[in-house]
Amino acid sequence: MQFIKIGIFGLGVVGASVVSIIRKNQDLIQSRLGAGLEVTRAVVANPGKPRDISLEGITLSTDPATILDDPEIDIVVELIGGVDLAGEIVLQALERDKPVVTANKALLAERAREIFTKVYEKDLPLGLEASVAGGIPVLRSLKEGLSADRIIEISGIVNGTCNYILSKMTAEGASFDDVLAEAQSLGYAEADPAFDVEGFDAAHKLAILVNLAYGTMVNFKDIHVEGITAITPMDIEYAGLLGFTVKLLAIGKIHGEVVEARVHPALVANDHLLASVNGVFNAVFLTGDNADATMSYGRGAGGLPTGSAVVSDIIDIARNLRAGIRNKIPALSVIQERLRDLEIMKMDRIRSEYYLRFQVFDRVGVLAQITRVMGDNNISIQSMIQPALSDHPDDPVQVILITHRAREADVQKSLAEIAHFDFIAGETQLIRIERFTG
Ligand SMILES: NC(=O)c1ccc[n+]([C@@H]2O[C@H](COP(=O)([O-])OP(=O)(O)OC[C@H]3O[C@@H](n4cnc5c(N)ncnc54)[C@H](OP(=O)(O)O)[C@@H]3O)[C@@H](O)[C@H]2O)c1
């Protein structure tokens, strides 16, 4: 039996799981591939560190050249994370004609142009399934399953930490800080959770989804990113009264040569499938012009789910190698000549419905003044709730307005004008309401 030889950078959570999966399912893989897989080399930072996996048969080193310069290595797997060294490893492996598999969303989002330009130049496969939504085969759905369709819309719950926190806040009425502390103690949130809760991890994944859906390489820095730190139990409760659930969504849509790419908390109608994706689970809702609505659901992180996606990419590339095919599927879904430079739409141009929670001192005419400003800015109100008044006349009260579809610029202008009224008692909360085509 032929063995395809693999060199892995990183034997951490994902790298060690890749080795375990290959060992555990070797026989199954051989029956599906017609060849075996063998991890012969690994590069790590601390070779002396105790590991959960046996290193038998694997030559360990700290020197990248041991993998990159070994002519026996058929496939390079990058699982160290970060954008600098990881980027150099991926570029150098491709330069040496070695196909690469990576789970590194930060690298693929922030250095997209360099990495994908090299991939196209070398006409090599780049396995990236694990970079978005861990064990859910969503990129393969996008590139292969939906290859006959124009992608009208992408809406993803792609950060398990945020979804766990929002789900717990919803179920228990608990505060963001309390749930975050619990998530950290359970290992669902990092010691430094900023990257997750401020939305950047979801934005990395959105950049990859948008690039694959629309055959482009968007400028990651142009993605609008808002996290979940400002969401309060009060907003979750009022959203519930209005028939919505609060989710952190990664949203991508195309309008001619412009794409919407934004990550922010959003109100999702309770009867939509995405509203029932809870806990650490992820889901990506894709609408194609023919297939219509599809949704993939599963575990978006963790060693084995992410390792499963990495090994499936390895198998895919190994099939190419065995068939003598250099590359079958263009990395960004389209051939090089059809790649497009698409701009990300400025936030002030997007249109949405809005949940607005005003904190006001209860005086006569407050509502009339708020709605007048909004009317002057072309915003019409769909519904309103004013929860029970406080017993203390000096305490602020909450007024919640749901708008019809409006332009973000008009909404922001209204809020800036309303902020000047002396009855405004605090920051106004704005959460966009997401409606879906499929
Ligand atoms: N964990 C997940 O659930 C998950 C899900 C999706 C995607 N990913 C992505 O997968 C990648 C790996 O994540 P992970 O969770 O497996 O990370 P991890 O547990 O921190 O492991 C990182 C590995 O890289 C090695 N490493 C770090 N710096 C190095 C350097 N300068 N030179 C050589 N080796 C170095 C470490 O070596 P030592 O072991 O010797 O310290 C370790 O084996 C990241 O891009 C991450 O975003 C992870």
The ligand as an SDF file (V2000), in Angstrom:
LIG
                    3D

 48 52  0  0  0  0  0  0  0  0999 V2000
   -8.4920   24.7470   18.7230 N   0  0  0  0  0  0  0  0  0  0  0  0
   -9.5450   24.8030   17.9290 C   0  0  0  0  0  0  0  0  0  0  0  0
  -10.6530   24.3660   18.2930 O   0  0  0  0  0  0  0  0  0  0  0  0
   -9.4190   25.3910   16.5610 C   0  0  0  0  0  0  0  0  0  0  0  0
  -10.5570   25.4250   15.7200 C   0  0  0  0  0  0  0  0  0  0  0  0
  -10.4410   25.9320   14.4280 C   0  0  0  0  0  0  0  0  0  0  0  0
   -9.2350   26.4050   13.9910 C   0  0  0  0  0  0  0  0  0  0  0  0
   -8.1510   26.3880   14.8390 N   0  0  0  0  0  0  0  0  0  0  0  0
   -6.8930   26.9070   14.3140 C   0  0  0  0  0  0  0  0  0  0  0  0
   -5.9330   25.8640   14.3040 O   0  0  0  0  0  0  0  0  0  0  0  0
   -4.6380   26.4020   14.5250 C   0  0  0  0  0  0  0  0  0  0  0  0
   -3.9960   25.6570   15.6980 C   0  0  0  0  0  0  0  0  0  0  0  0
   -4.7910   25.8480   16.8570 O   0  0  0  0  0  0  0  0  0  0  0  0
   -4.5580   24.9800   18.1830 P   0  0  0  0  0  0  0  0  0  0  0  0
   -5.7480   25.2490   19.0400 O   0  0  0  0  0  0  0  0  0  0  0  0
   -4.2180   23.5800   17.8420 O   0  0  0  0  0  0  0  0  0  0  0  0
   -3.2910   25.7170   18.8160 O   0  0  0  0  0  0  0  0  0  0  0  0
   -2.3820   25.2410   20.0450 P   0  0  0  0  0  0  0  0  0  0  0  0
   -3.0580   24.1870   20.8340 O   0  0  0  0  0  0  0  0  0  0  0  0
   -1.9390   26.4730   20.7320 O   0  0  0  0  0  0  0  0  0  0  0  0
   -1.1210   24.5580   19.3490 O   0  0  0  0  0  0  0  0  0  0  0  0
   -0.1610   25.2810   18.6480 C   0  0  0  0  0  0  0  0  0  0  0  0
    0.9660   24.3590   18.2290 C   0  0  0  0  0  0  0  0  0  0  0  0
    1.8940   25.1140   17.4530 O   0  0  0  0  0  0  0  0  0  0  0  0
    3.1970   24.9640   17.9820 C   0  0  0  0  0  0  0  0  0  0  0  0
    3.8930   26.2290   17.8060 N   0  0  0  0  0  0  0  0  0  0  0  0
    3.5430   27.4380   18.2790 C   0  0  0  0  0  0  0  0  0  0  0  0
    4.4540   28.3750   17.9010 N   0  0  0  0  0  0  0  0  0  0  0  0
    5.3970   27.7150   17.1860 C   0  0  0  0  0  0  0  0  0  0  0  0
    6.5940   28.1040   16.5550 C   0  0  0  0  0  0  0  0  0  0  0  0
    7.0280   29.3590   16.5920 N   0  0  0  0  0  0  0  0  0  0  0  0
    7.3130   27.1630   15.9050 N   0  0  0  0  0  0  0  0  0  0  0  0
    6.9010   25.8790   15.8650 C   0  0  0  0  0  0  0  0  0  0  0  0
    5.7630   25.4490   16.4580 N   0  0  0  0  0  0  0  0  0  0  0  0
    5.0490   26.3540   17.1190 C   0  0  0  0  0  0  0  0  0  0  0  0
    3.0150   24.6100   19.4480 C   0  0  0  0  0  0  0  0  0  0  0  0
    4.1670   23.9050   19.8820 O   0  0  0  0  0  0  0  0  0  0  0  0
    4.2910   23.2640   21.3740 P   0  0  0  0  0  0  0  0  0  0  0  0
    3.2310   22.2090   21.4520 O   0  0  0  0  0  0  0  0  0  0  0  0
    5.6320   22.6800   21.4230 O   0  0  0  0  0  0  0  0  0  0  0  0
    4.0560   24.3930   22.3330 O   0  0  0  0  0  0  0  0  0  0  0  0
    1.7400   23.7660   19.4110 C   0  0  0  0  0  0  0  0  0  0  0  0
    2.0640   22.4160   19.1510 O   0  0  0  0  0  0  0  0  0  0  0  0
   -4.8310   27.9010   14.7470 C   0  0  0  0  0  0  0  0  0  0  0  0
   -4.6350   28.5790   13.5270 O   0  0  0  0  0  0  0  0  0  0  0  0
   -6.2800   28.0070   15.1690 C   0  0  0  0  0  0  0  0  0  0  0  0
   -6.8710   29.2550   14.8430 O   0  0  0  0  0  0  0  0  0  0  0  0
   -8.2250   25.8900   16.0940 C   0  0  0  0  0  0  0  0  0  0  0  0
  1  2  1  0
  2  3  2  0
  2  4  1  0
  4  5  1  0
  4 48  2  0
  5  6  2  0
  6  7  1  0
  7  8  2  0
  8  9  1  0
  8 48  1  0
  9 10  1  0
  9 46  1  0
 10 11  1  0
 11 12  1  0
 11 44  1  0
 12 13  1  0
 13 14  1  0
 14 15  2  0
 14 16  1  0
 14 17  1  0
 17 18  1  0
 18 19  2  0
 18 20  1  0
 18 21  1  0
 21 22  1  0
 22 23  1  0
 23 24  1  0
 23 42  1  0
 24 25  1  0
 25 26  1  0
 25 36  1  0
 26 27  1  0
 26 35  1  0
 27 28  2  0
 28 29  1  0
 29 30  1  0
 29 35  2  0
 30 31  1  0
 30 32  2  0
 32 33  1  0
 33 34  2  0
 34 35  1  0
 36 37  1  0
 36 42  1  0
 37 38  1  0
 38 39  2  0
 38 40  1  0
 38 41  1  0
 42 43  1  0
 44 45  1  0
 44 46  1  0
 46 47  1  0
M  CHG  2   8   1  16  -1
M  END
$$$$
